[in-house]
Amino acid sequence: ARLRAVHAWRAPDRLTLGAADSGPAAGQERAEEWLRFLAAVLQVWRDKYPDVEVLGTVAEGRPADALLKAASGARLLVVGHRLPARPALPRTGPVTHAVVQQARCPLAVVPHG
């Protein structure tokens, strides 16, 4: 069995950051930080399920696009869904909405928070 965890992010707007916080070098540093974080989080699952190949992937860009690309050929796409602050008003966010509309494989939306 194989599990691929994907973390995607969008780079902050240059207007909100200084020049030193943007550009290719900053993007590469951010990717390396996220990859280290993801590796640490996934190590728990590697230890718990040694027969499962656990892969971590990071991508800069629209999270929905990264998830849909990673799910190409997948048997199941699982996305987390934050529980709303006001439970009386259930709502899906833009990433969940996009993958529900466009996923080409079975999808599980798992609430957390």
Phi and psi restraints in degrees (range 20) as a CNS / XPLOR table:
assign (resid 1 and name C) (resid 2 and name N)
       (resid 2 and name CA) (resid 2 and name C) 1.0 -136.5 20.0 2
assign (resid 2 and name N) (resid 2 and name CA)
       (resid 2 and name C) (resid 3 and name N) 1.0 138.4 20.0 2
assign (resid 2 and name C) (resid 3 and name N)
       (resid 3 and name CA) (resid 3 and name C) 1.0 -124.5 20.0 2
assign (resid 3 and name N) (resid 3 and name CA)
       (resid 3 and name C) (resid 4 and name N) 1.0 127.4 20.0 2
assign (resid 3 and name C) (resid 4 and name N)
       (resid 4 and name CA) (resid 4 and name C) 1.0 -116.3 20.0 2
assign (resid 4 and name N) (resid 4 and name CA)
       (resid 4 and name C) (resid 5 and name N) 1.0 121.0 20.0 2
assign (resid 4 and name C) (resid 5 and name N)
       (resid 5 and name CA) (resid 5 and name C) 1.0 -99.9 20.0 2
assign (resid 5 and name N) (resid 5 and name CA)
       (resid 5 and name C) (resid 6 and name N) 1.0 131.7 20.0 2
assign (resid 5 and name C) (resid 6 and name N)
       (resid 6 and name CA) (resid 6 and name C) 1.0 -120.8 20.0 2
assign (resid 6 and name N) (resid 6 and name CA)
       (resid 6 and name C) (resid 7 and name N) 1.0 130.9 20.0 2
assign (resid 6 and name C) (resid 7 and name N)
       (resid 7 and name CA) (resid 7 and name C) 1.0 -121.2 20.0 2
assign (resid 7 and name N) (resid 7 and name CA)
       (resid 7 and name C) (resid 8 and name N) 1.0 124.6 20.0 2
assign (resid 7 and name C) (resid 8 and name N)
       (resid 8 and name CA) (resid 8 and name C) 1.0 -125.3 20.0 2
assign (resid 8 and name N) (resid 8 and name CA)
       (resid 8 and name C) (resid 9 and name N) 1.0 150.4 20.0 2
assign (resid 8 and name C) (resid 9 and name N)
       (resid 9 and name CA) (resid 9 and name C) 1.0 -146.6 20.0 2
assign (resid 9 and name N) (resid 9 and name CA)
       (resid 9 and name C) (resid 10 and name N) 1.0 160.3 20.0 2
assign (resid 9 and name C) (resid 10 and name N)
       (resid 10 and name CA) (resid 10 and name C) 1.0 -105.4 20.0 2
assign (resid 10 and name N) (resid 10 and name CA)
       (resid 10 and name C) (resid 11 and name N) 1.0 137.4 20.0 2
assign (resid 10 and name C) (resid 11 and name N)
       (resid 11 and name CA) (resid 11 and name C) 1.0 -65.6 20.0 2
assign (resid 11 and name N) (resid 11 and name CA)
       (resid 11 and name C) (resid 12 and name N) 1.0 140.5 20.0 2
assign (resid 11 and name C) (resid 12 and name N)
       (resid 12 and name CA) (resid 12 and name C) 1.0 -61.2 20.0 2
assign (resid 12 and name N) (resid 12 and name CA)
       (resid 12 and name C) (resid 13 and name N) 1.0 152.4 20.0 2
assign (resid 12 and name C) (resid 13 and name N)
       (resid 13 and name CA) (resid 13 and name C) 1.0 -64.7 20.0 2
assign (resid 13 and name N) (resid 13 and name CA)
       (resid 13 and name C) (resid 14 and name N) 1.0 138.2 20.0 2
assign (resid 13 and name C) (resid 14 and name N)
       (resid 14 and name CA) (resid 14 and name C) 1.0 -58.2 20.0 2
assign (resid 14 and name N) (resid 14 and name CA)
       (resid 14 and name C) (resid 15 and name N) 1.0 -28.5 20.0 2
assign (resid 14 and name C) (resid 15 and name N)
       (resid 15 and name CA) (resid 15 and name C) 1.0 -68.5 20.0 2
assign (resid 15 and name N) (resid 15 and name CA)
       (resid 15 and name C) (resid 16 and name N) 1.0 -25.6 20.0 2
assign (resid 15 and name C) (resid 16 and name N)
       (resid 16 and name CA) (resid 16 and name C) 1.0 -91.9 20.0 2
assign (resid 16 and name N) (resid 16 and name CA)
       (resid 16 and name C) (resid 17 and name N) 1.0 -10.1 20.0 2
assign (resid 16 and name C) (resid 17 and name N)
       (resid 17 and name CA) (resid 17 and name C) 1.0 -122.6 20.0 2
assign (resid 17 and name N) (resid 17 and name CA)
       (resid 17 and name C) (resid 18 and name N) 1.0 160.6 20.0 2
assign (resid 17 and name C) (resid 18 and name N)
       (resid 18 and name CA) (resid 18 and name C) 1.0 -77.9 20.0 2
assign (resid 18 and name N) (resid 18 and name CA)
       (resid 18 and name C) (resid 19 and name N) 1.0 168.3 20.0 2
assign (resid 18 and name C) (resid 19 and name N)
       (resid 19 and name CA) (resid 19 and name C) 1.0 -59.0 20.0 2
assign (resid 19 and name N) (resid 19 and name CA)
       (resid 19 and name C) (resid 20 and name N) 1.0 -33.6 20.0 2
assign (resid 19 and name C) (resid 20 and name N)
       (resid 20 and name CA) (resid 20 and name C) 1.0 -69.8 20.0 2
assign (resid 20 and name N) (resid 20 and name CA)
       (resid 20 and name C) (resid 21 and name N) 1.0 -20.2 20.0 2
assign (resid 20 and name C) (resid 21 and name N)
       (resid 21 and name CA) (resid 21 and name C) 1.0 -94.5 20.0 2
assign (resid 21 and name N) (resid 21 and name CA)
       (resid 21 and name C) (resid 22 and name N) 1.0 5.1 20.0 2
assign (resid 21 and name C) (resid 22 and name N)
       (resid 22 and name CA) (resid 22 and name C) 1.0 -131.6 20.0 2
assign (resid 22 and name N) (resid 22 and name CA)
       (resid 22 and name C) (resid 23 and name N) 1.0 173.2 20.0 2
assign (resid 22 and name C) (resid 23 and name N)
       (resid 23 and name CA) (resid 23 and name C) 1.0 100.1 20.0 2
assign (resid 23 and name N) (resid 23 and name CA)
       (resid 23 and name C) (resid 24 and name N) 1.0 175.7 20.0 2
assign (resid 23 and name C) (resid 24 and name N)
       (resid 24 and name CA) (resid 24 and name C) 1.0 -59.6 20.0 2
assign (resid 24 and name N) (resid 24 and name CA)
       (resid 24 and name C) (resid 25 and name N) 1.0 -40.6 20.0 2
assign (resid 24 and name C) (resid 25 and name N)
       (resid 25 and name CA) (resid 25 and name C) 1.0 -64.2 20.0 2
assign (resid 25 and name N) (resid 25 and name CA)
       (resid 25 and name C) (resid 26 and name N) 1.0 -43.9 20.0 2
assign (resid 25 and name C) (resid 26 and name N)
       (resid 26 and name CA) (resid 26 and name C) 1.0 -63.8 20.0 2
assign (resid 26 and name N) (resid 26 and name CA)
       (resid 26 and name C) (resid 27 and name N) 1.0 -40.3 20.0 2
assign (resid 26 and name C) (resid 27 and name N)
       (resid 27 and name CA) (resid 27 and name C) 1.0 -62.8 20.0 2
assign (resid 27 and name N) (resid 27 and name CA)
       (resid 27 and name C) (resid 28 and name N) 1.0 -41.5 20.0 2
assign (resid 27 and name C) (resid 28 and name N)
       (resid 28 and name CA) (resid 28 and name C) 1.0 -65.9 20.0 2
assign (resid 28 and name N) (resid 28 and name CA)
       (resid 28 and name C) (resid 29 and name N) 1.0 -41.9 20.0 2
assign (resid 28 and name C) (resid 29 and name N)
       (resid 29 and name CA) (resid 29 and name C) 1.0 -62.6 20.0 2
assign (resid 29 and name N) (resid 29 and name CA)
       (resid 29 and name C) (resid 30 and name N) 1.0 -42.7 20.0 2
assign (resid 29 and name C) (resid 30 and name N)
       (resid 30 and name CA) (resid 30 and name C) 1.0 -62.4 20.0 2
assign (resid 30 and name N) (resid 30 and name CA)
       (resid 30 and name C) (resid 31 and name N) 1.0 -42.9 20.0 2
assign (resid 30 and name C) (resid 31 and name N)
       (resid 31 and name CA) (resid 31 and name C) 1.0 -61.6 20.0 2
assign (resid 31 and name N) (resid 31 and name CA)
       (resid 31 and name C) (resid 32 and name N) 1.0 -43.3 20.0 2
assign (resid 31 and name C) (resid 32 and name N)
       (resid 32 and name CA) (resid 32 and name C) 1.0 -64.5 20.0 2
assign (resid 32 and name N) (resid 32 and name CA)
       (resid 32 and name C) (resid 33 and name N) 1.0 -39.3 20.0 2
assign (resid 32 and name C) (resid 33 and name N)
       (resid 33 and name CA) (resid 33 and name C) 1.0 -62.2 20.0 2
assign (resid 33 and name N) (resid 33 and name CA)
       (resid 33 and name C) (resid 34 and name N) 1.0 -47.0 20.0 2
assign (resid 33 and name C) (resid 34 and name N)
       (resid 34 and name CA) (resid 34 and name C) 1.0 -64.9 20.0 2
assign (resid 34 and name N) (resid 34 and name CA)
       (resid 34 and name C) (resid 35 and name N) 1.0 -37.6 20.0 2
assign (resid 34 and name C) (resid 35 and name N)
       (resid 35 and name CA) (resid 35 and name C) 1.0 -65.9 20.0 2
assign (resid 35 and name N) (resid 35 and name CA)
       (resid 35 and name C) (resid 36 and name N) 1.0 -40.6 20.0 2
assign (resid 35 and name C) (resid 36 and name N)
       (resid 36 and name CA) (resid 36 and name C) 1.0 -63.3 20.0 2
assign (resid 36 and name N) (resid 36 and name CA)
       (resid 36 and name C) (resid 37 and name N) 1.0 -44.3 20.0 2
assign (resid 36 and name C) (resid 37 and name N)
       (resid 37 and name CA) (resid 37 and name C) 1.0 -61.2 20.0 2
assign (resid 37 and name N) (resid 37 and name CA)
       (resid 37 and name C) (resid 38 and name N) 1.0 -47.7 20.0 2
assign (resid 37 and name C) (resid 38 and name N)
       (resid 38 and name CA) (resid 38 and name C) 1.0 -62.5 20.0 2
assign (resid 38 and name N) (resid 38 and name CA)
       (resid 38 and name C) (resid 39 and name N) 1.0 -41.0 20.0 2
assign (resid 38 and name C) (resid 39 and name N)
       (resid 39 and name CA) (resid 39 and name C) 1.0 -60.4 20.0 2
assign (resid 39 and name N) (resid 39 and name CA)
       (resid 39 and name C) (resid 40 and name N) 1.0 -41.6 20.0 2
assign (resid 39 and name C) (resid 40 and name N)
       (resid 40 and name CA) (resid 40 and name C) 1.0 -65.6 20.0 2
assign (resid 40 and name N) (resid 40 and name CA)
       (resid 40 and name C) (resid 41 and name N) 1.0 -42.9 20.0 2
assign (resid 40 and name C) (resid 41 and name N)
       (resid 41 and name CA) (resid 41 and name C) 1.0 -64.4 20.0 2
assign (resid 41 and name N) (resid 41 and name CA)
       (resid 41 and name C) (resid 42 and name N) 1.0 -43.1 20.0 2
assign (resid 41 and name C) (resid 42 and name N)
       (resid 42 and name CA) (resid 42 and name C) 1.0 -73.4 20.0 2
assign (resid 42 and name N) (resid 42 and name CA)
       (resid 42 and name C) (resid 43 and name N) 1.0 -20.2 20.0 2
assign (resid 42 and name C) (resid 43 and name N)
       (resid 43 and name CA) (resid 43 and name C) 1.0 -60.0 20.0 2
assign (resid 43 and name N) (resid 43 and name CA)
       (resid 43 and name C) (resid 44 and name N) 1.0 -34.5 20.0 2
assign (resid 43 and name C) (resid 44 and name N)
       (resid 44 and name CA) (resid 44 and name C) 1.0 -57.8 20.0 2
assign (resid 44 and name N) (resid 44 and name CA)
       (resid 44 and name C) (resid 45 and name N) 1.0 -43.6 20.0 2
assign (resid 44 and name C) (resid 45 and name N)
       (resid 45 and name CA) (resid 45 and name C) 1.0 -74.9 20.0 2
assign (resid 45 and name N) (resid 45 and name CA)
       (resid 45 and name C) (resid 46 and name N) 1.0 -33.8 20.0 2
assign (resid 45 and name C) (resid 46 and name N)
       (resid 46 and name CA) (resid 46 and name C) 1.0 -62.2 20.0 2
assign (resid 46 and name N) (resid 46 and name CA)
       (resid 46 and name C) (resid 47 and name N) 1.0 -42.4 20.0 2
assign (resid 46 and name C) (resid 47 and name N)
       (resid 47 and name CA) (resid 47 and name C) 1.0 -67.6 20.0 2
assign (resid 47 and name N) (resid 47 and name CA)
       (resid 47 and name C) (resid 48 and name N) 1.0 -40.0 20.0 2
assign (resid 47 and name C) (resid 48 and name N)
       (resid 48 and name CA) (resid 48 and name C) 1.0 -72.9 20.0 2
assign (resid 48 and name N) (resid 48 and name CA)
       (resid 48 and name C) (resid 49 and name N) 1.0 -34.6 20.0 2
assign (resid 48 and name C) (resid 49 and name N)
       (resid 49 and name CA) (resid 49 and name C) 1.0 -127.4 20.0 2
assign (resid 49 and name N) (resid 49 and name CA)
       (resid 49 and name C) (resid 50 and name N) 1.0 74.6 20.0 2
assign (resid 49 and name C) (resid 50 and name N)
       (resid 50 and name CA) (resid 50 and name C) 1.0 -64.1 20.0 2
assign (resid 50 and name N) (resid 50 and name CA)
       (resid 50 and name C) (resid 51 and name N) 1.0 -19.7 20.0 2
assign (resid 50 and name C) (resid 51 and name N)
       (resid 51 and name CA) (resid 51 and name C) 1.0 -83.9 20.0 2
assign (resid 51 and name N) (resid 51 and name CA)
       (resid 51 and name C) (resid 52 and name N) 1.0 -4.3 20.0 2
assign (resid 51 and name C) (resid 52 and name N)
       (resid 52 and name CA) (resid 52 and name C) 1.0 -102.0 20.0 2
assign (resid 52 and name N) (resid 52 and name CA)
       (resid 52 and name C) (resid 53 and name N) 1.0 128.1 20.0 2
assign (resid 52 and name C) (resid 53 and name N)
       (resid 53 and name CA) (resid 53 and name C) 1.0 -77.4 20.0 2
assign (resid 53 and name N) (resid 53 and name CA)
       (resid 53 and name C) (resid 54 and name N) 1.0 118.6 20.0 2
assign (resid 53 and name C) (resid 54 and name N)
       (resid 54 and name CA) (resid 54 and name C) 1.0 -112.0 20.0 2
assign (resid 54 and name N) (resid 54 and name CA)
       (resid 54 and name C) (resid 55 and name N) 1.0 119.4 20.0 2
assign (resid 54 and name C) (resid 55 and name N)
       (resid 55 and name CA) (resid 55 and name C) 1.0 -114.9 20.0 2
assign (resid 55 and name N) (resid 55 and name CA)
       (resid 55 and name C) (resid 56 and name N) 1.0 142.6 20.0 2
assign (resid 55 and name C) (resid 56 and name N)
       (resid 56 and name CA) (resid 56 and name C) 1.0 -116.3 20.0 2
assign (resid 56 and name N) (resid 56 and name CA)
       (resid 56 and name C) (resid 57 and name N) 1.0 133.4 20.0 2
assign (resid 56 and name C) (resid 57 and name N)
       (resid 57 and name CA) (resid 57 and name C) 1.0 -131.7 20.0 2
assign (resid 57 and name N) (resid 57 and name CA)
       (resid 57 and name C) (resid 58 and name N) 1.0 138.2 20.0 2
assign (resid 57 and name C) (resid 58 and name N)
       (resid 58 and name CA) (resid 58 and name C) 1.0 -121.7 20.0 2
assign (resid 58 and name N) (resid 58 and name CA)
       (resid 58 and name C) (resid 59 and name N) 1.0 149.5 20.0 2
assign (resid 58 and name C) (resid 59 and name N)
       (resid 59 and name CA) (resid 59 and name C) 1.0 -149.4 20.0 2
assign (resid 59 and name N) (resid 59 and name CA)
       (resid 59 and name C) (resid 60 and name N) 1.0 138.3 20.0 2
assign (resid 59 and name C) (resid 60 and name N)
       (resid 60 and name CA) (resid 60 and name C) 1.0 -93.0 20.0 2
assign (resid 60 and name N) (resid 60 and name CA)
       (resid 60 and name C) (resid 61 and name N) 1.0 130.8 20.0 2
assign (resid 60 and name C) (resid 61 and name N)
       (resid 61 and name CA) (resid 61 and name C) 1.0 144.0 20.0 2
assign (resid 61 and name N) (resid 61 and name CA)
       (resid 61 and name C) (resid 62 and name N) 1.0 -169.2 20.0 2
assign (resid 61 and name C) (resid 62 and name N)
       (resid 62 and name CA) (resid 62 and name C) 1.0 -65.5 20.0 2
assign (resid 62 and name N) (resid 62 and name CA)
       (resid 62 and name C) (resid 63 and name N) 1.0 123.8 20.0 2
assign (resid 62 and name C) (resid 63 and name N)
       (resid 63 and name CA) (resid 63 and name C) 1.0 -55.3 20.0 2
assign (resid 63 and name N) (resid 63 and name CA)
       (resid 63 and name C) (resid 64 and name N) 1.0 -41.5 20.0 2
assign (resid 63 and name C) (resid 64 and name N)
       (resid 64 and name CA) (resid 64 and name C) 1.0 -61.2 20.0 2
assign (resid 64 and name N) (resid 64 and name CA)
       (resid 64 and name C) (resid 65 and name N) 1.0 -42.6 20.0 2
assign (resid 64 and name C) (resid 65 and name N)
       (resid 65 and name CA) (resid 65 and name C) 1.0 -62.1 20.0 2
assign (resid 65 and name N) (resid 65 and name CA)
       (resid 65 and name C) (resid 66 and name N) 1.0 -43.6 20.0 2
assign (resid 65 and name C) (resid 66 and name N)
       (resid 66 and name CA) (resid 66 and name C) 1.0 -63.6 20.0 2
assign (resid 66 and name N) (resid 66 and name CA)
       (resid 66 and name C) (resid 67 and name N) 1.0 -42.0 20.0 2
assign (resid 66 and name C) (resid 67 and name N)
       (resid 67 and name CA) (resid 67 and name C) 1.0 -66.0 20.0 2
assign (resid 67 and name N) (resid 67 and name CA)
       (resid 67 and name C) (resid 68 and name N) 1.0 -43.9 20.0 2
assign (resid 67 and name C) (resid 68 and name N)
       (resid 68 and name CA) (resid 68 and name C) 1.0 -64.3 20.0 2
assign (resid 68 and name N) (resid 68 and name CA)
       (resid 68 and name C) (resid 69 and name N) 1.0 -39.9 20.0 2
assign (resid 68 and name C) (resid 69 and name N)
       (resid 69 and name CA) (resid 69 and name C) 1.0 -64.8 20.0 2
assign (resid 69 and name N) (resid 69 and name CA)
       (resid 69 and name C) (resid 70 and name N) 1.0 -45.7 20.0 2
assign (resid 69 and name C) (resid 70 and name N)
       (resid 70 and name CA) (resid 70 and name C) 1.0 -65.0 20.0 2
assign (resid 70 and name N) (resid 70 and name CA)
       (resid 70 and name C) (resid 71 and name N) 1.0 -28.1 20.0 2
assign (resid 70 and name C) (resid 71 and name N)
       (resid 71 and name CA) (resid 71 and name C) 1.0 -82.6 20.0 2
assign (resid 71 and name N) (resid 71 and name CA)
       (resid 71 and name C) (resid 72 and name N) 1.0 -3.8 20.0 2
assign (resid 71 and name C) (resid 72 and name N)
       (resid 72 and name CA) (resid 72 and name C) 1.0 -58.6 20.0 2
assign (resid 72 and name N) (resid 72 and name CA)
       (resid 72 and name C) (resid 73 and name N) 1.0 118.7 20.0 2
assign (resid 72 and name C) (resid 73 and name N)
       (resid 73 and name CA) (resid 73 and name C) 1.0 83.7 20.0 2
assign (resid 73 and name N) (resid 73 and name CA)
       (resid 73 and name C) (resid 74 and name N) 1.0 1.4 20.0 2
assign (resid 73 and name C) (resid 74 and name N)
       (resid 74 and name CA) (resid 74 and name C) 1.0 -76.3 20.0 2
assign (resid 74 and name N) (resid 74 and name CA)
       (resid 74 and name C) (resid 75 and name N) 1.0 154.9 20.0 2
assign (resid 74 and name C) (resid 75 and name N)
       (resid 75 and name CA) (resid 75 and name C) 1.0 -84.9 20.0 2
assign (resid 75 and name N) (resid 75 and name CA)
       (resid 75 and name C) (resid 76 and name N) 1.0 -22.8 20.0 2
assign (resid 75 and name C) (resid 76 and name N)
       (resid 76 and name CA) (resid 76 and name C) 1.0 -158.8 20.0 2
assign (resid 76 and name N) (resid 76 and name CA)
       (resid 76 and name C) (resid 77 and name N) 1.0 137.2 20.0 2
assign (resid 76 and name C) (resid 77 and name N)
       (resid 77 and name CA) (resid 77 and name C) 1.0 -111.7 20.0 2
assign (resid 77 and name N) (resid 77 and name CA)
       (resid 77 and name C) (resid 78 and name N) 1.0 125.5 20.0 2
assign (resid 77 and name C) (resid 78 and name N)
       (resid 78 and name CA) (resid 78 and name C) 1.0 -115.5 20.0 2
assign (resid 78 and name N) (resid 78 and name CA)
       (resid 78 and name C) (resid 79 and name N) 1.0 126.4 20.0 2
assign (resid 78 and name C) (resid 79 and name N)
       (resid 79 and name CA) (resid 79 and name C) 1.0 -122.9 20.0 2
assign (resid 79 and name N) (resid 79 and name CA)
       (resid 79 and name C) (resid 80 and name N) 1.0 143.7 20.0 2
assign (resid 79 and name C) (resid 80 and name N)
       (resid 80 and name CA) (resid 80 and name C) 1.0 -82.5 20.0 2
assign (resid 80 and name N) (resid 80 and name CA)
       (resid 80 and name C) (resid 81 and name N) 1.0 149.0 20.0 2
assign (resid 80 and name C) (resid 81 and name N)
       (resid 81 and name CA) (resid 81 and name C) 1.0 -133.3 20.0 2
assign (resid 81 and name N) (resid 81 and name CA)
       (resid 81 and name C) (resid 82 and name N) 1.0 116.2 20.0 2
assign (resid 81 and name C) (resid 82 and name N)
       (resid 82 and name CA) (resid 82 and name C) 1.0 -67.1 20.0 2
assign (resid 82 and name N) (resid 82 and name CA)
       (resid 82 and name C) (resid 83 and name N) 1.0 137.8 20.0 2
assign (resid 82 and name C) (resid 83 and name N)
       (resid 83 and name CA) (resid 83 and name C) 1.0 -72.8 20.0 2
assign (resid 83 and name N) (resid 83 and name CA)
       (resid 83 and name C) (resid 84 and name N) 1.0 138.4 20.0 2
assign (resid 83 and name C) (resid 84 and name N)
       (resid 84 and name CA) (resid 84 and name C) 1.0 -67.0 20.0 2
assign (resid 84 and name N) (resid 84 and name CA)
       (resid 84 and name C) (resid 85 and name N) 1.0 151.7 20.0 2
assign (resid 84 and name C) (resid 85 and name N)
       (resid 85 and name CA) (resid 85 and name C) 1.0 -62.9 20.0 2
assign (resid 85 and name N) (resid 85 and name CA)
       (resid 85 and name C) (resid 86 and name N) 1.0 -33.0 20.0 2
assign (resid 85 and name C) (resid 86 and name N)
       (resid 86 and name CA) (resid 86 and name C) 1.0 -114.1 20.0 2
assign (resid 86 and name N) (resid 86 and name CA)
       (resid 86 and name C) (resid 87 and name N) 1.0 93.3 20.0 2
assign (resid 86 and name C) (resid 87 and name N)
       (resid 87 and name CA) (resid 87 and name C) 1.0 -55.9 20.0 2
assign (resid 87 and name N) (resid 87 and name CA)
       (resid 87 and name C) (resid 88 and name N) 1.0 -21.5 20.0 2
assign (resid 87 and name C) (resid 88 and name N)
       (resid 88 and name CA) (resid 88 and name C) 1.0 -68.3 20.0 2
assign (resid 88 and name N) (resid 88 and name CA)
       (resid 88 and name C) (resid 89 and name N) 1.0 -14.1 20.0 2
assign (resid 88 and name C) (resid 89 and name N)
       (resid 89 and name CA) (resid 89 and name C) 1.0 -118.1 20.0 2
assign (resid 89 and name N) (resid 89 and name CA)
       (resid 89 and name C) (resid 90 and name N) 1.0 75.0 20.0 2
assign (resid 89 and name C) (resid 90 and name N)
       (resid 90 and name CA) (resid 90 and name C) 1.0 -63.3 20.0 2
assign (resid 90 and name N) (resid 90 and name CA)
       (resid 90 and name C) (resid 91 and name N) 1.0 141.8 20.0 2
assign (resid 90 and name C) (resid 91 and name N)
       (resid 91 and name CA) (resid 91 and name C) 1.0 -156.1 20.0 2
assign (resid 91 and name N) (resid 91 and name CA)
       (resid 91 and name C) (resid 92 and name N) 1.0 140.7 20.0 2
assign (resid 91 and name C) (resid 92 and name N)
       (resid 92 and name CA) (resid 92 and name C) 1.0 -100.0 20.0 2
assign (resid 92 and name N) (resid 92 and name CA)
       (resid 92 and name C) (resid 93 and name N) 1.0 148.3 20.0 2
assign (resid 92 and name C) (resid 93 and name N)
       (resid 93 and name CA) (resid 93 and name C) 1.0 -82.1 20.0 2
assign (resid 93 and name N) (resid 93 and name CA)
       (resid 93 and name C) (resid 94 and name N) 1.0 177.0 20.0 2
assign (resid 93 and name C) (resid 94 and name N)
       (resid 94 and name CA) (resid 94 and name C) 1.0 -65.6 20.0 2
assign (resid 94 and name N) (resid 94 and name CA)
       (resid 94 and name C) (resid 95 and name N) 1.0 -33.1 20.0 2
assign (resid 94 and name C) (resid 95 and name N)
       (resid 95 and name CA) (resid 95 and name C) 1.0 -69.1 20.0 2
assign (resid 95 and name N) (resid 95 and name CA)
       (resid 95 and name C) (resid 96 and name N) 1.0 -49.5 20.0 2
assign (resid 95 and name C) (resid 96 and name N)
       (resid 96 and name CA) (resid 96 and name C) 1.0 -59.9 20.0 2
assign (resid 96 and name N) (resid 96 and name CA)
       (resid 96 and name C) (resid 97 and name N) 1.0 -44.8 20.0 2
assign (resid 96 and name C) (resid 97 and name N)
       (resid 97 and name CA) (resid 97 and name C) 1.0 -58.0 20.0 2
assign (resid 97 and name N) (resid 97 and name CA)
       (resid 97 and name C) (resid 98 and name N) 1.0 -44.8 20.0 2
assign (resid 97 and name C) (resid 98 and name N)
       (resid 98 and name CA) (resid 98 and name C) 1.0 -64.5 20.0 2
assign (resid 98 and name N) (resid 98 and name CA)
       (resid 98 and name C) (resid 99 and name N) 1.0 -44.2 20.0 2
assign (resid 98 and name C) (resid 99 and name N)
       (resid 99 and name CA) (resid 99 and name C) 1.0 -72.2 20.0 2
assign (resid 99 and name N) (resid 99 and name CA)
       (resid 99 and name C) (resid 100 and name N) 1.0 -31.7 20.0 2
assign (resid 99 and name C) (resid 100 and name N)
       (resid 100 and name CA) (resid 100 and name C) 1.0 -60.9 20.0 2
assign (resid 100 and name N) (resid 100 and name CA)
       (resid 100 and name C) (resid 101 and name N) 1.0 -40.5 20.0 2
assign (resid 100 and name C) (resid 101 and name N)
       (resid 101 and name CA) (resid 101 and name C) 1.0 -74.8 20.0 2
assign (resid 101 and name N) (resid 101 and name CA)
       (resid 101 and name C) (resid 102 and name N) 1.0 -31.7 20.0 2
assign (resid 101 and name C) (resid 102 and name N)
       (resid 102 and name CA) (resid 102 and name C) 1.0 -117.4 20.0 2
assign (resid 102 and name N) (resid 102 and name CA)
       (resid 102 and name C) (resid 103 and name N) 1.0 -9.1 20.0 2
assign (resid 102 and name C) (resid 103 and name N)
       (resid 103 and name CA) (resid 103 and name C) 1.0 -62.2 20.0 2
assign (resid 103 and name N) (resid 103 and name CA)
       (resid 103 and name C) (resid 104 and name N) 1.0 139.3 20.0 2
assign (resid 103 and name C) (resid 104 and name N)
       (resid 104 and name CA) (resid 104 and name C) 1.0 -104.3 20.0 2
assign (resid 104 and name N) (resid 104 and name CA)
       (resid 104 and name C) (resid 105 and name N) 1.0 15.0 20.0 2
assign (resid 104 and name C) (resid 105 and name N)
       (resid 105 and name CA) (resid 105 and name C) 1.0 -139.4 20.0 2
assign (resid 105 and name N) (resid 105 and name CA)
       (resid 105 and name C) (resid 106 and name N) 1.0 168.4 20.0 2
assign (resid 105 and name C) (resid 106 and name N)
       (resid 106 and name CA) (resid 106 and name C) 1.0 -56.4 20.0 2
assign (resid 106 and name N) (resid 106 and name CA)
       (resid 106 and name C) (resid 107 and name N) 1.0 148.0 20.0 2
assign (resid 106 and name C) (resid 107 and name N)
       (resid 107 and name CA) (resid 107 and name C) 1.0 -131.0 20.0 2
assign (resid 107 and name N) (resid 107 and name CA)
       (resid 107 and name C) (resid 108 and name N) 1.0 136.4 20.0 2
assign (resid 107 and name C) (resid 108 and name N)
       (resid 108 and name CA) (resid 108 and name C) 1.0 -121.6 20.0 2
assign (resid 108 and name N) (resid 108 and name CA)
       (resid 108 and name C) (resid 109 and name N) 1.0 126.1 20.0 2
assign (resid 108 and name C) (resid 109 and name N)
       (resid 109 and name CA) (resid 109 and name C) 1.0 -104.7 20.0 2
assign (resid 109 and name N) (resid 109 and name CA)
       (resid 109 and name C) (resid 110 and name N) 1.0 115.6 20.0 2
assign (resid 109 and name C) (resid 110 and name N)
       (resid 110 and name CA) (resid 110 and name C) 1.0 -109.5 20.0 2
assign (resid 110 and name N) (resid 110 and name CA)
       (resid 110 and name C) (resid 111 and name N) 1.0 116.4 20.0 2
assign (resid 110 and name C) (resid 111 and name N)
       (resid 111 and name CA) (resid 111 and name C) 1.0 -71.6 20.0 2
assign (resid 111 and name N) (resid 111 and name CA)
       (resid 111 and name C) (resid 112 and name N) 1.0 146.9 20.0 2
assign (resid 111 and name C) (resid 112 and name N)
       (resid 112 and name CA) (resid 112 and name C) 1.0 -150.3 20.0 2
assign (resid 112 and name N) (resid 112 and name CA)
       (resid 112 and name C) (resid 113 and name N) 1.0 167.0 20.0 2
